[in-house]
Amino acid sequence: MKLAYVIQHEVNFFGFNSNFLKIMDEIDRKILDKIQSHFPLKRRPFKELASDLGVEEEEVLSRVQELSEKGYIRRISPILDSRELGFKGTLVAMKVPEQRLNSVVEVINGYREVSHNYKRDHEYNLWFTITAIDENRIDEIISEIKDRTDVEKAINLPSEKMYKIGVSFSIED
């Protein structure tokens, strides 16, 4: 069995706007550009980035840390192809009374198989994704969540095909 496939890497930006570009120097902008679209899949990726930028690895690490602390970078992480690993995925839509939304979200977030959840302006107002070892585990999780939260209305929408949309921000002057 193959251990994992990295289908892409993920760099989440937070607080991205034109004003922050004005206060960044050229090296910060180049770092942001490279980590979102050309992140080296090497043993020491930041050393590789440093070499490309003509600076030391410690400087790149320091700058990435600072950009993270300021909230411009939320996360740098691999995205594994769960389907290649044999996992199953689903989207769940739940009808949750507004006054109970926070407590239900706390329960949902307690499952390591849940990666995202969103509040929607819809009758089914809470949507979340589950990736689990098989359909039985997905059914168990949904059943447990319903039991623990007393929410009766949940729609299980299993993944049939994966669509990925990449987003890359232009980091230029």
N, C-alpha and C positions, 0 to 999 in steps of 0.2 A: 504494500500500500504506500502511496506517495504521502509524504508528511504534510505538505501544504503547497499551494500555489499562491504567490503574491500576484494578484491581478493588477494591482496598482498601489500606490502609496497615497496617503491622505494627509493633507495639510489644511487645517481649518483656520481661516482668518476670522478675527473678530474685530469690530470697530474699524473696518476698512473704509476709508473715505479719502477724498482728495487732499484734505488738510494734513493728514499724517504724512503724505508723500513729501510735502514741503519741508517737514522737519527732519526727514531722513537723509542720510548721505548716500552717495552712490553705492557704497559697499553694502549697506543694509538693503537697498532696493535690489541689488544683484543677488544677494542671499535669498530674499523672498522669491524672486523670479526663479532661481535655480531649484529651491526646495519644493516649489509647487509643481514644476514641470520636468525637471531633470535631476531628481534626487538619486544620487549614486547608490546602487544596491551592492555595496562593498562592505568589507569588514569594518573599515573606518571611513564612513561616508563624509564626515565633516573634514577629515584630512584631505580627501579628494576635492571637496568644494573649496577648501582653502587654497589648494594648489591651482585650481582653475581661476581663482580670484587674485592670486598673487599675494596672499597673506598667510599668516600662521594658523594652524588648526585651533589653537587656544583662542585666537581672536574671533573666529567663526563661532565657536562654542559660546563664547561670552556674549556675542551679539545676538545669537539665537535665544540664549537665556534671557537677555534684556528685552528682546521683542516679545518673548512669551510673558514675562512679568508685566509688561505694559499692556498685555491683552491683544496684541496684534497677531500672535500665533496662539491658537488654542490647543492644537495637538499635531504631532507628527507621528504617524503610525502606519504599519502595513495594513492592507486590507486582504484578508485571506479569502480564497474562493471556496466558500463553505460547501457548495455543490460538489466540487471535486473531492472534498473530504467526506462526502456521503451524508452531509447534513440536509435537513429539510427546512424550508422557511415559509412563513405565513404573515399576512397582515391581519390584524384583528381590529374591528371597529366595535366600540362599546357605547351604549347609551347610559350616561352617568348623570345623576342629578348634579346641577352646578354646585350646590353647597357641599357636595361630597367629593368633588373632583380631586382636591389635594390629597385626601386620605386614600383614595383609590390609586392615584399615581404613586404614592409611597409604597403600596403593596406591589404594584406592577414593577416598579424600579428595583424591588428586592430580588427579582429573578435574573440570574446572570445570562439567561438566554434572551432577554429583552435588550435590544440595542437602541431603539428609538421609540419615543412616543410624542404625540402631537395633539394639542387641543384644536378642534375644528368647530367652525360655525355651522353646525349641522345637527340634526336629530341624534345621530350617532356622533357624539362630540369628542370622543377620545379614541385615537388610533395609535396602535403600536405594532412593532415587528417582533417576531419570535424566530430564532434560528435554533433548532434543536436536533438531537441525534436521529429522531424519527418522528413520524406523525403521531404515534402513541404519546410521546413525551409532550408534543405540542398540545394534544387534547387534554393531557393531565394538567398542564400549566393553565390553560384556559379554564378548565373546571375548578381548579384550586383558586384562581383569581375570583371567579364568580362566587364561589362559596365563601371566601374570606371577606369579600366586599359587599355581599348581598346584591350584586348587580346581576340582573337576569338576562338582559339583552346584550348579546355579543354575536358578531358575525365573523366567522373564520374564512378568510380569503387566501387559500394556499397559493404559493408562488408557482406559476407554470412556466414562465420565461423571465430571464433576467435582462433588464434594460439598464444600462449605465450611462449617465450623462456626466461628462467631466466639466469642471469649471476651472478656469485659469484666469487670474486677474493680471492685467497688464501693469507692470510696475515700472513706469517710466516717468520722466520729468514732465 
